[in-house]
Amino acid sequence: MKVPFEIERSRENLTARGGLCLFKEFNDRLKVEKTIEKHFPKPLSNKGYKASCFMNALLLTLYGGGESIAHTREIRDDKALRKLLNLKKVPSESAIGDWLKRIGEREGINSIEQVNDDILRRILKCQGIEEVSITIDPTLIKGNKQEAKMTYAGYKGFRPAIAFINELNLIVHHEFKEGNDNGGRLRIIKQTVEKLKSWGIKVRFVLADSEYYTADVLNYLEQLGIEYAIACSKDASTMEDINNIPQEAWEKFITEDDICTKQMIAETVHLMNQSNPFRLIVKRSENKKK
């Protein structure tokens, strides 16, 4: 049987990471490389790698599914990918590790924050966004470092607080924390709101978990006229007001899709020490243990 096509051996380099070209194009459009060079320290010698060389290797590795510095080797050894992306220099994993340590001991964290801020401002301007809602929530990172502290989850690690712009699903502010450290709640919200205000962006709504259920946070948001939804701590005074809600005030909870659930919803007014009265929305479910 005659084959309708011919097969020839190719000596061209092939890559399974061609999709990273789109990521590189995206970064180029946002001028990520130029922004890195603007804010990061210059190499100590003419033969040294620029900060963007290290960051390019790390960003491509992370976006490509890598989980450690050792995985940058796959980017460096991929000749076809490097040709496509015009990556002439890719540092070794040991060089990247040394650079991260060096930069961490200097002004590296501040440089990264400045790069993030510049890029985010560029995106907000491009999208024409003048008003945003934000979500502030801590996240747990499991750590194997000796200095890591115990978290409430029962393992050692870190617990940075992160503020997201909901409309873009991008981080606008963060504060690194260790173990169960939950201090500085009002400071984190203030810094987030004031940063966006300095960019000409108004915060209209804040969503946060019960960690931010404090009088100073609520008073600050109300003073600025920012609406908020914050999970409530079920302390004694809160439960007293919930138990005093009359039975006829409870209604079936209906979702945004008009689905009637088995849960009930009601609201009341609550007051904390040194705070203004605020609306408390309560949702309850049937106790299946009875």
Secondary structure by P-SEA (a helix, b strand, c coil): ccccbbbbbbcccccccccaaaaaaaaaaaaaaaaaaaccccccccccccaaaaaaaaaaaaaacccccccccccccaaaaaaaacccccccaaaaaaaaaaaaacaaaaaaaaaaaaaaaaaaaaaccccbbbbbbbbbbbbcccccccccccbbbbbbbbbbccccccccbbbbbccccccaaaaaaaaaaaaaaaacbbbcbbbbccccccaaaaaaaaaacccbbbbbbbcaaaaaaaaacccccccccccccccccccccbbbbbbcccccbbbbbbbbbccccc
